[in-house]
Amino acid sequence: MTETPWPTAVVSAPPSSSPTPTVTPEEELLAQIPEAARGEDFASASNFVGFYVDLYPGLFERDPRTSLFEWLSMNDCVFCESNLESSGETARVGAHSEGGVFTLDDAIGQGGQRDDGFTYVGRRFSVTDTVTYLADGSEYKTVPGGTGIAALKLKYSDGCWRVYEAEFRYDDE
């Protein structure tokens, strides 16, 4: 007698649907802040000022980068709101800027926390010339670079520093 093998069924487990961690837009933005600028201490606040100032030229590039600058800026920051509006207008008319690259000194900033609960930080900077081009590619204007102090009023909130006021105080003004 010949034995016929019984058909065997292959049993396999259904694919495991392990939960994929969902990253919120806020977490994505927070992840862009350097580790050295995330702490609640003054050294981190000083590092944050350097990081925030580096975001500024990106507002006026051909493809403006505004989301992180906007997220870190509080609504009552006149400097912040004004520059976000200018960025939008610049993009709407097809203009853009090049240059305006900031270099901050390596020293920790000056300032500290005041009785009002805000941390004030001033850091010395130098900035290159900024050239603005119109939509047709023609040069519109050049703003000369210079040196000065970037002064920011900050408060630590929701895991990062937030900007309540900002100002570039140029040495020649």
Backbone as JSON, one array per atom type, in Angstrom:
{
  "sequence": "MTETPWPTAVVSAPPSSSPTPTVTPEEELLAQIPEAARGEDFASASNFVGFYVDLYPGLFERDPRTSLFEWLSMNDCVFCESNLESSGETARVGAHSEGGVFTLDDAIGQGGQRDDGFTYVGRRFSVTDTVTYLADGSEYKTVPGGTGIAALKLKYSDGCWRVYEAEFRYDDE",
  "N": [[0.84, -1.16, 0.0], [0.57, 2.13, -0.84], [1.53, 5.02, 0.73], [-0.17, 8.0, 1.04], [0.78, 11.24, 1.4], [-0.55, 13.34, 3.85], [-2.16, 16.36, 3.23], [-0.55, 19.2, 4.38], [-1.19, 21.95, 6.33], [0.0, 25.2, 6.22], [0.66, 27.14, 8.84], [0.56, 30.42, 9.69], [1.36, 33.28, 11.54], [-0.66, 36.19, 11.75], [0.43, 39.27, 10.27], [2.23, 41.26, 12.48], [1.03, 44.1, 13.97], [2.72, 46.3, 15.08], [2.66, 49.15, 17.06], [3.34, 52.13, 15.42], [5.35, 54.71, 16.36], [3.92, 57.86, 16.7], [4.84, 60.95, 15.6], [4.46, 64.18, 16.62], [3.82, 67.37, 15.01], [4.93, 69.38, 16.6], [6.86, 67.98, 18.06], [8.58, 67.29, 15.99], [9.54, 69.82, 15.29], [10.76, 70.59, 17.7], [12.78, 68.71, 17.81], [14.62, 69.73, 16.04], [16.05, 71.63, 17.36], [19.22, 72.23, 18.67], [20.83, 70.05, 21.03], [22.4, 71.36, 22.95], [21.06, 73.7, 23.29], [18.71, 73.24, 24.57], [18.31, 73.02, 27.32], [17.27, 74.32, 30.58], [18.97, 76.14, 31.72], [21.19, 79.06, 31.92], [23.37, 78.9, 30.13], [22.34, 77.22, 28.14], [20.27, 78.86, 27.26], [21.77, 80.92, 26.16], [23.06, 79.53, 24.09], [20.77, 78.91, 22.65], [20.04, 81.43, 21.71], [22.01, 81.85, 19.75], [21.29, 79.79, 17.97], [18.66, 80.57, 17.25], [19.1, 83.07, 16.05], [20.52, 82.21, 13.83], [18.45, 81.14, 12.35], [17.19, 83.29, 11.22], [18.13, 84.43, 8.58], [17.06, 82.48, 6.88], [14.39, 83.09, 6.61], [14.09, 84.71, 4.44], [14.96, 83.49, 2.16], [14.94, 81.98, -1.17], [13.14, 79.83, -1.07], [11.43, 80.22, 1.54], [12.16, 79.45, 4.94], [10.22, 79.15, 7.49], [8.77, 77.89, 9.51], [9.91, 76.82, 11.97], [11.06, 79.13, 13.13], [8.75, 80.66, 13.44], [7.28, 79.01, 15.22], [8.82, 79.12, 17.52], [8.61, 81.75, 18.2], [6.84, 84.06, 20.11], [3.5, 85.41, 20.03], [3.38, 88.11, 20.82], [5.82, 89.17, 20.19], [7.2, 91.69, 18.64], [9.32, 92.14, 16.8], [9.61, 89.53, 15.8], [7.05, 88.93, 14.66], [6.87, 91.0, 12.78], [9.01, 90.39, 11.05], [8.22, 87.88, 10.14], [5.93, 88.61, 8.71], [7.15, 90.26, 6.77], [8.71, 88.33, 5.51], [6.73, 86.72, 4.34], [5.58, 88.58, 2.55], [7.79, 89.17, 0.94], [8.18, 86.68, -0.27], [5.71, 86.45, -1.61], [5.92, 88.38, -3.64], [7.88, 87.28, -5.12], [10.51, 87.82, -4.58], [13.79, 87.48, -3.06], [16.41, 86.98, -0.63], [19.98, 86.91, -0.28], [22.88, 85.95, 1.55], [23.61, 87.72, 4.57], [24.52, 86.25, 6.7], [24.99, 85.22, 9.95], [27.48, 85.32, 12.49], [28.18, 84.34, 15.63], [29.88, 85.26, 18.63], [32.05, 83.09, 20.5], [31.82, 83.21, 23.2], [29.88, 82.84, 26.19], [26.67, 84.3, 26.42], [25.64, 87.55, 27.7], [23.7, 88.5, 30.52], [20.73, 87.3, 32.09], [18.27, 85.82, 34.33], [15.48, 87.76, 35.21], [13.47, 89.56, 37.66], [10.96, 89.59, 36.52], [10.55, 87.09, 35.53], [11.49, 86.43, 33.05], [14.19, 85.49, 30.88], [16.96, 87.23, 29.9], [19.14, 87.66, 27.22], [22.13, 88.64, 25.75], [24.15, 88.54, 22.9], [27.2, 88.91, 21.2], [27.61, 89.62, 17.73], [28.56, 89.2, 14.26], [27.66, 90.06, 10.97], [27.2, 89.22, 7.54], [26.98, 91.07, 4.4], [23.7, 91.61, 3.05], [21.98, 90.77, 0.2], [19.26, 91.65, -1.73], [17.11, 90.3, -4.14], [14.96, 90.87, -6.9], [11.97, 89.4, -8.39], [12.59, 89.06, -11.09], [15.26, 88.59, -11.01], [16.94, 90.72, -10.85], [19.08, 92.91, -8.98], [17.89, 94.34, -6.08], [18.49, 95.69, -3.62], [21.25, 96.25, -1.38], [22.06, 95.47, 1.85], [24.35, 96.54, 4.09], [26.61, 94.49, 5.96], [27.57, 94.02, 9.41], [28.45, 94.6, 12.87], [27.41, 93.78, 16.19], [25.04, 93.44, 18.87], [22.95, 90.74, 19.54], [19.96, 90.76, 21.07], [17.8, 89.09, 23.15], [14.66, 88.35, 24.65], [13.58, 85.85, 26.64], [11.65, 82.93, 27.54], [11.42, 79.84, 29.2], [9.48, 77.25, 28.08], [7.23, 74.56, 27.62], [9.26, 72.67, 27.07], [11.26, 74.05, 25.69], [13.05, 77.07, 24.8], [11.31, 80.12, 24.35], [10.69, 82.97, 22.3], [10.15, 86.24, 23.23], [10.81, 88.87, 22.82], [13.0, 90.43, 20.49], [16.01, 91.78, 19.18], [18.35, 93.38, 17.06], [21.1, 95.06, 17.83], [23.06, 97.24, 16.36], [26.52, 98.14, 16.22], [27.18, 100.54, 14.95], [24.99, 102.18, 15.1]],
  "CA": [[0.0, 0.0, 0.0], [1.33, 3.37, -0.94], [0.98, 6.05, 1.63], [-0.29, 9.35, 0.48], [0.96, 12.21, 2.47], [-1.69, 14.23, 4.12], [-1.81, 17.76, 2.98], [-0.29, 19.93, 5.61], [-1.5, 23.38, 6.25], [1.03, 26.07, 6.78], [0.04, 28.11, 9.74], [1.43, 31.57, 9.96], [0.72, 34.32, 12.35], [-0.93, 37.4, 10.97], [1.48, 40.26, 10.48], [2.09, 42.02, 13.72], [0.91, 45.54, 13.74], [3.28, 47.0, 16.22], [2.32, 50.56, 16.89], [4.39, 53.02, 14.95], [5.25, 55.94, 17.15], [3.49, 59.02, 15.95], [5.57, 62.15, 15.99], [3.64, 65.37, 16.39], [4.57, 68.46, 14.37], [5.71, 70.09, 17.62], [8.03, 67.16, 18.36], [9.5, 67.43, 14.85], [10.19, 71.12, 15.41], [11.61, 70.54, 18.89], [13.95, 67.88, 17.49], [15.56, 70.53, 15.25], [16.83, 72.49, 18.25], [20.39, 71.49, 19.16], [20.79, 69.6, 22.42], [23.04, 72.37, 23.8], [20.16, 74.85, 23.42], [17.43, 72.75, 25.07], [18.21, 73.03, 28.77], [16.66, 75.5, 31.21], [20.0, 76.97, 32.33], [21.58, 80.23, 31.14], [24.23, 78.49, 29.02], [21.45, 76.75, 27.08], [19.59, 80.05, 26.71], [22.76, 81.6, 25.33], [23.18, 78.7, 22.88], [19.52, 79.06, 21.92], [20.1, 82.71, 20.99], [22.78, 81.6, 18.54], [20.47, 78.96, 17.09], [17.53, 81.36, 16.76], [19.63, 84.08, 15.13], [20.86, 81.49, 12.59], [17.22, 80.89, 11.59], [16.71, 84.54, 10.63], [18.3, 84.57, 7.13], [16.2, 81.53, 6.17], [13.07, 83.68, 6.38], [14.07, 85.49, 3.2], [15.53, 82.71, 1.06], [14.03, 81.73, -2.29], [12.11, 78.98, -0.46], [11.58, 80.63, 2.94], [12.01, 78.47, 6.02], [9.62, 79.97, 8.55], [7.98, 77.14, 10.51], [10.56, 76.74, 13.28], [11.16, 80.51, 13.63], [7.39, 81.04, 13.87], [6.89, 78.2, 16.38], [9.58, 79.57, 18.69], [8.31, 83.16, 18.43], [5.54, 84.32, 20.73], [2.7, 86.37, 19.25], [3.6, 89.51, 21.17], [7.17, 89.56, 19.79], [7.03, 92.6, 17.5], [10.39, 91.82, 15.85], [9.31, 88.23, 15.2], [5.87, 89.05, 13.8], [7.21, 91.9, 11.67], [9.86, 89.68, 10.1], [7.42, 86.84, 9.5], [5.11, 89.3, 7.7], [8.06, 90.66, 5.68], [9.07, 87.11, 4.8], [5.59, 86.36, 3.5], [5.46, 89.57, 1.47], [8.93, 88.96, 0.05], [7.89, 85.47, -1.05], [4.56, 86.72, -2.49], [6.33, 89.15, -4.83], [8.9, 86.51, -5.82], [11.86, 88.28, -4.24], [14.51, 86.69, -2.06], [17.69, 87.56, -0.2], [21.14, 86.03, -0.1], [23.83, 86.52, 2.5], [23.05, 87.97, 5.89], [24.9, 85.12, 7.55], [25.45, 85.66, 11.26], [28.47, 84.58, 13.26], [28.15, 84.8, 17.02], [31.12, 84.95, 19.33], [32.0, 81.82, 21.23], [31.6, 83.45, 24.63], [28.5, 82.75, 26.66], [26.04, 85.61, 26.38], [25.49, 88.3, 28.94], [22.31, 88.65, 30.93], [20.27, 86.4, 33.14], [16.84, 85.88, 34.62], [15.09, 88.93, 36.01], [12.32, 89.38, 38.54], [9.73, 89.4, 35.74], [10.46, 85.69, 35.12], [12.08, 86.24, 31.72], [15.64, 85.43, 30.78], [17.46, 88.17, 28.9], [20.45, 87.24, 26.75], [22.76, 89.42, 24.68], [25.34, 87.89, 22.32], [27.86, 89.67, 20.14], [27.55, 88.99, 16.41], [28.91, 89.89, 13.03], [26.78, 89.58, 9.91], [27.65, 89.58, 6.2], [26.03, 91.86, 3.61], [22.51, 90.93, 2.57], [21.57, 91.27, -1.11], [17.88, 91.27, -2.06], [16.86, 90.22, -5.57], [13.55, 90.87, -7.31], [11.52, 88.18, -9.06], [13.27, 88.93, -12.39], [16.67, 88.32, -10.77], [17.73, 91.95, -10.72], [19.4, 93.27, -7.61], [17.04, 95.41, -5.55], [19.27, 96.48, -2.67], [22.23, 95.57, -0.53], [22.15, 95.98, 3.22], [25.69, 96.17, 4.55], [26.76, 93.72, 7.19], [28.07, 94.8, 10.53], [28.64, 93.92, 14.14], [26.53, 94.3, 17.23], [24.55, 92.52, 19.9], [21.62, 90.17, 19.4], [19.38, 90.79, 22.42], [16.53, 88.38, 23.16], [13.9, 88.14, 25.9], [13.16, 84.46, 26.51], [11.08, 82.18, 28.66], [11.43, 78.4, 28.95], [8.1, 76.77, 28.11], [6.96, 73.38, 26.79], [10.48, 71.97, 26.69], [12.23, 74.83, 24.92], [13.02, 78.52, 24.96], [10.41, 80.86, 23.45], [11.16, 84.35, 22.12], [9.13, 87.26, 23.5], [11.32, 90.08, 22.17], [14.31, 90.25, 19.87], [16.51, 93.02, 18.59], [19.75, 93.43, 16.66], [21.65, 96.39, 18.13], [24.31, 97.38, 15.61], [27.5, 99.02, 16.85], [27.25, 101.84, 14.29], [23.71, 102.91, 15.17]],
  "C": [[0.89, 1.23, 0.0], [0.68, 4.4, -0.04], [0.93, 7.38, 0.9], [-0.12, 10.35, 1.62], [-0.27, 13.08, 2.62], [-1.28, 15.65, 3.79], [-1.59, 18.46, 4.32], [-0.58, 21.4, 5.38], [-0.37, 24.16, 6.88], [0.31, 27.12, 7.6], [1.02, 29.24, 9.95], [0.64, 32.6, 10.74], [0.44, 35.53, 11.47], [0.17, 38.43, 11.25], [1.19, 41.09, 11.73], [2.0, 43.5, 13.39], [1.41, 46.26, 14.98], [3.04, 48.49, 16.01], [3.54, 51.37, 16.47], [4.27, 54.3, 15.75], [4.88, 57.12, 16.25], [4.22, 60.24, 16.48], [4.7, 63.35, 15.64], [4.48, 66.43, 15.68], [5.43, 69.22, 15.38], [6.98, 69.31, 17.98], [9.06, 67.22, 17.24], [10.26, 68.75, 14.93], [11.17, 71.13, 16.58], [12.89, 69.76, 18.61], [15.0, 68.64, 16.68], [16.44, 71.43, 16.11], [18.02, 71.69, 18.78], [20.29, 71.17, 20.65], [21.35, 70.67, 23.36], [22.16, 73.59, 24.03], [18.81, 74.45, 24.03], [17.25, 72.83, 26.58], [17.6, 74.32, 29.3], [17.69, 76.45, 31.81], [20.41, 78.12, 31.38], [22.48, 79.87, 29.96], [23.39, 77.98, 27.85], [20.7, 77.91, 26.44], [20.52, 80.8, 25.77], [22.98, 80.84, 24.02], [21.93, 78.82, 22.01], [19.52, 80.36, 21.12], [20.88, 82.54, 19.69], [22.0, 80.8, 17.52], [19.36, 79.78, 16.45], [17.99, 82.41, 15.74], [20.01, 83.42, 13.8], [19.63, 81.19, 11.74], [16.79, 82.11, 10.77], [16.93, 84.65, 9.12], [17.4, 83.64, 6.31], [14.8, 82.05, 5.89], [12.96, 84.31, 5.0], [14.73, 84.78, 2.03], [14.48, 82.5, -0.04], [12.86, 80.84, -1.85], [12.19, 79.23, 1.04], [11.32, 79.48, 3.92], [11.51, 79.23, 7.25], [9.04, 79.16, 9.7], [8.63, 77.11, 11.89], [10.68, 78.13, 13.92], [9.8, 80.94, 14.19], [6.98, 80.3, 15.14], [7.59, 78.67, 17.64], [9.26, 81.0, 19.09], [6.92, 83.32, 19.03], [4.83, 85.44, 19.97], [2.97, 87.82, 19.59], [5.03, 89.97, 20.88], [7.06, 90.39, 18.51], [8.07, 92.3, 16.42], [10.04, 90.54, 15.07], [8.15, 88.34, 14.21], [6.16, 89.91, 12.57], [8.04, 91.17, 10.61], [9.14, 88.51, 9.44], [6.51, 87.44, 8.43], [5.97, 89.7, 6.51], [8.47, 89.45, 4.85], [7.96, 86.69, 3.85], [5.43, 87.29, 2.32], [6.59, 89.4, 0.46], [8.68, 87.75, -0.85], [6.75, 85.72, -2.04], [4.96, 87.47, -3.76], [7.47, 88.46, -5.59], [10.32, 86.97, -5.56], [12.51, 87.31, -3.26], [15.82, 87.39, -1.71], [18.75, 86.48, -0.1], [22.11, 86.73, 0.82], [23.16, 86.71, 3.85], [23.35, 86.86, 6.87], [25.52, 85.67, 8.84], [26.53, 84.73, 11.8], [28.43, 85.17, 14.66], [29.45, 84.42, 17.69], [30.93, 83.68, 20.15], [31.71, 81.99, 22.71], [30.12, 83.27, 24.97], [27.93, 84.17, 26.69], [26.03, 86.29, 27.73], [24.02, 88.42, 29.26], [21.97, 87.72, 32.06], [18.78, 86.53, 33.33], [16.57, 87.07, 35.52], [13.85, 88.6, 36.82], [11.01, 89.16, 37.78], [9.58, 87.97, 35.22], [11.05, 85.4, 33.75], [13.59, 86.17, 31.84], [16.06, 86.33, 29.63], [18.88, 87.76, 28.53], [20.9, 88.17, 25.64], [24.01, 88.7, 24.22], [25.89, 88.74, 21.2], [27.79, 88.88, 18.83], [28.27, 89.84, 15.38], [28.02, 89.27, 11.96], [27.31, 90.07, 8.56], [26.59, 90.45, 5.52], [24.86, 90.98, 3.18], [22.09, 91.57, 1.25], [20.17, 90.73, -1.4], [17.7, 91.36, -3.57], [15.36, 90.21, -5.83], [13.24, 89.58, -8.06], [12.24, 87.97, -10.39], [14.77, 88.68, -12.25], [17.53, 89.56, -10.62], [17.94, 92.28, -9.24], [18.56, 94.47, -7.19], [17.82, 96.31, -4.6], [20.25, 95.59, -1.93], [22.23, 96.26, 0.82], [23.52, 95.55, 3.74], [25.66, 95.38, 5.84], [27.27, 94.62, 8.3], [28.27, 93.93, 11.75], [27.69, 94.53, 15.16], [26.19, 93.24, 18.25], [23.15, 92.05, 19.52], [21.06, 90.05, 20.81], [18.0, 90.14, 22.36], [15.97, 88.27, 24.57], [13.24, 86.78, 25.75], [12.43, 83.97, 27.74], [11.07, 80.71, 28.25], [10.01, 77.88, 29.13], [7.94, 75.58, 27.18], [8.23, 72.73, 26.25], [11.48, 72.74, 25.87], [12.09, 76.32, 25.25], [12.08, 79.12, 23.93], [10.84, 82.32, 23.45], [9.99, 85.32, 22.29], [9.53, 88.62, 22.94], [12.68, 89.76, 21.59], [14.71, 91.56, 19.22], [17.97, 92.82, 18.21], [20.21, 94.86, 16.88], [23.01, 96.49, 17.46], [25.22, 98.4, 16.28], [27.49, 100.42, 16.24], [25.93, 102.62, 14.32], [23.61, 103.73, 16.43]]
}
